[in-house]
Amino acid sequence: MAVAVPEHINVEVNIAKEQNPRDAGLERIGNPSRYACPDCHEVLLEFEEGGRVRFRCHIGHAYSVDSLLAAMNQGIERAMSTAVRSLEEARLLMDRMAQVLDRREKPEAAARLRESSQRAKRKVEVMNELIRESESVPTGD
């Protein structure tokens, strides 16, 4: 006697066989969540089965709650590092251009750049302090 396979199992099997998740019926078996996929930034669909919650995007990336939180932590760390690097580079450029303006005898413009550089330096200090104090978003472990 043949046993009927639940639709969500067929959809998951088809995705595992590399069928496009939308074509496989992913949207019929999951509910849109408030979260974006850390890999592709598509909306994650939420699935709750057997007391477990998991997520999958339209591209096919899949996450447990713990793996999604871990990916979010990595994204936060990467974004903060990028912000610090960008601020540092902007500060260095402003300092360099202030030197050029000094040589061109434009002290007011040079002073404005130095003030902006000091604001960027304070932002970097605050960001670095936040990075040192921050804890990862807790996972279920």
C-alpha positions as CSV (number, residue, x, y, z in Angstrom):
1,M,0.0,0.0,0.0
2,A,1.4,3.4,-1.0
3,V,1.8,6.0,1.7
4,A,1.0,9.6,0.8
5,V,4.0,11.8,1.2
6,P,3.3,15.2,2.9
7,E,3.6,18.2,0.5
8,H,6.4,19.8,2.6
9,I,8.5,16.6,2.3
10,N,8.1,16.6,-1.5
11,V,9.0,20.3,-1.7
12,E,12.1,19.8,0.4
13,V,13.2,16.8,-1.7
14,N,12.7,18.7,-4.9
15,I,14.9,21.6,-3.5
16,A,17.5,19.1,-2.5
17,K,17.4,17.8,-6.1
18,E,18.3,21.4,-7.0
19,Q,14.9,22.4,-8.3
20,N,14.3,26.2,-8.0
21,P,12.8,26.6,-4.5
22,R,9.9,28.8,-5.8
23,D,9.1,26.3,-8.5
24,A,9.3,23.5,-6.0
25,G,6.5,25.1,-4.0
26,L,8.5,26.7,-1.1
27,E,6.0,29.6,-0.7
28,R,3.1,27.1,-0.2
29,I,4.7,25.5,2.8
30,G,6.3,28.4,4.7
31,N,5.2,31.7,6.1
32,P,7.2,34.9,5.4
33,S,9.2,36.0,8.4
34,R,10.5,39.4,9.4
35,Y,14.1,38.3,8.7
36,A,16.3,38.6,5.7
37,C,18.6,35.8,4.6
38,P,22.2,36.6,5.7
39,D,23.6,35.3,2.5
40,C,21.4,36.8,-0.2
41,H,19.1,39.2,1.7
42,E,15.9,37.6,0.4
43,V,13.0,37.2,2.8
44,L,13.3,34.1,4.9
45,L,10.3,31.8,5.1
46,E,9.6,30.3,8.5
47,F,8.7,26.7,9.1
48,E,7.6,25.1,12.4
49,E,7.6,21.4,12.5
50,G,7.7,19.1,15.5
51,G,8.4,21.9,17.9
52,R,11.4,23.2,15.8
53,V,11.6,26.4,13.9
54,R,13.7,26.7,10.8
55,F,14.1,29.1,7.9
56,R,14.7,29.0,4.2
57,C,14.9,31.7,1.6
58,H,13.6,31.7,-2.0
59,I,17.2,31.0,-3.2
60,G,17.3,27.9,-1.1
61,H,19.6,28.9,1.8
62,A,18.4,27.1,5.0
63,Y,19.0,27.8,8.7
64,S,18.1,26.5,12.0
65,V,17.5,29.1,14.7
66,D,21.1,28.6,16.0
67,S,22.7,28.8,12.5
68,L,20.6,31.9,11.7
69,L,21.7,33.7,14.9
70,A,25.3,32.7,14.2
71,A,25.1,34.1,10.6
72,M,23.5,37.3,12.0
73,N,26.4,37.7,14.5
74,Q,28.9,37.3,11.7
75,G,27.0,40.0,9.7
76,I,27.0,42.4,12.7
77,E,30.7,41.9,13.2
78,R,31.5,42.4,9.5
79,A,29.3,45.5,9.3
80,M,31.0,47.1,12.4
81,S,34.5,46.3,11.1
82,T,33.6,47.8,7.7
83,A,32.3,50.9,9.4
84,V,35.4,51.3,11.5
85,R,37.7,50.8,8.5
86,S,35.7,53.3,6.4
87,L,35.8,55.9,9.1
88,E,39.6,55.4,9.6
89,E,40.2,55.7,5.8
90,A,38.0,58.9,5.7
91,R,39.9,60.3,8.6
92,L,43.3,59.6,7.0
93,L,42.1,61.2,3.8
94,M,40.8,64.3,5.6
95,D,44.1,64.7,7.5
96,R,46.1,64.3,4.2
97,M,43.9,66.9,2.4
98,A,44.2,69.3,5.3
99,Q,48.0,69.2,4.8
100,V,47.5,70.0,1.1
101,L,45.2,72.9,2.0
102,D,47.8,74.2,4.5
103,R,50.4,74.3,1.7
104,R,47.9,76.1,-0.5
105,E,47.4,78.6,2.3
106,K,43.8,77.7,2.9
107,P,43.8,77.4,6.6
108,E,40.0,77.7,7.1
109,A,39.3,74.8,4.8
110,A,42.1,72.8,6.4
111,A,40.7,73.5,9.9
112,R,37.2,72.3,8.8
113,L,38.7,69.0,7.5
114,R,40.7,68.6,10.8
115,E,37.5,69.1,12.8
116,S,35.7,66.5,10.6
117,S,38.7,64.2,11.1
118,Q,38.4,64.5,14.8
119,R,34.7,63.7,14.7
120,A,35.5,60.6,12.7
121,K,38.2,59.7,15.2
122,R,35.7,59.9,18.1
123,K,33.2,57.8,16.1
124,V,35.9,55.2,15.6
125,E,36.7,55.2,19.3
126,V,33.0,54.7,20.2
127,M,32.6,51.9,17.6
128,N,35.7,50.2,18.9
129,E,34.4,50.5,22.5
130,L,31.1,49.0,21.4
131,I,32.9,46.1,19.6
132,R,34.9,45.4,22.7
133,E,31.8,45.4,24.9
134,S,29.6,43.6,22.6
135,E,28.5,40.0,23.1
136,S,27.2,37.9,20.3
137,V,23.5,37.4,20.0
138,P,23.0,34.3,22.2
139,T,22.1,31.0,20.4
140,G,20.3,28.1,22.0
141,D,23.6,26.4,23.0
